[in-house]
């Protein structure tokens, strides 16, 4: 199950069903269709505060992914696996989309990027980035957005 929460100022600009679909495509591709996660579309201030608190970076960013795994926590064998939370800055998405594609397309890209992080993908090395970017491109193509490509700064700082 995918939960989508959009901050009030952005609700009329965000197609929640498209974000939900993007996350589902990622989960199905990873054969984790039964997993659960939350997508949050928020503002720069909220994302900056989370970035500072959890990554030690006092700057806004486009997307943060927080895994839901707590290895020391015991769950029932038939419980749904909570994959985690993807937090996206709507203002960053709008800025990054300018001149490239629509803000909604950028939000879909950031959802795919964030969910891939929850699934264990990273881009800390050139090889990891190549693998992650290839998977993003494949998933975006499945969503009919093959023309949407990340710029080199997305996901940073």
Secondary structure, DSSP 4 states (H G I P E B T S, - for coil): -EEEEE-GGGGGG--HHHHHHHHHHHHHHTT-TT-EEEEEEE-HHHHHHHHHHHH---S--SEEEEE---TTS---TTSPPEEEEEEEEHHHHHHHHTTTS-HHHHHHHHHHHHHHHHTT---SSHHHHHHHHHHHHHHHHHTT-TT----TTTT--
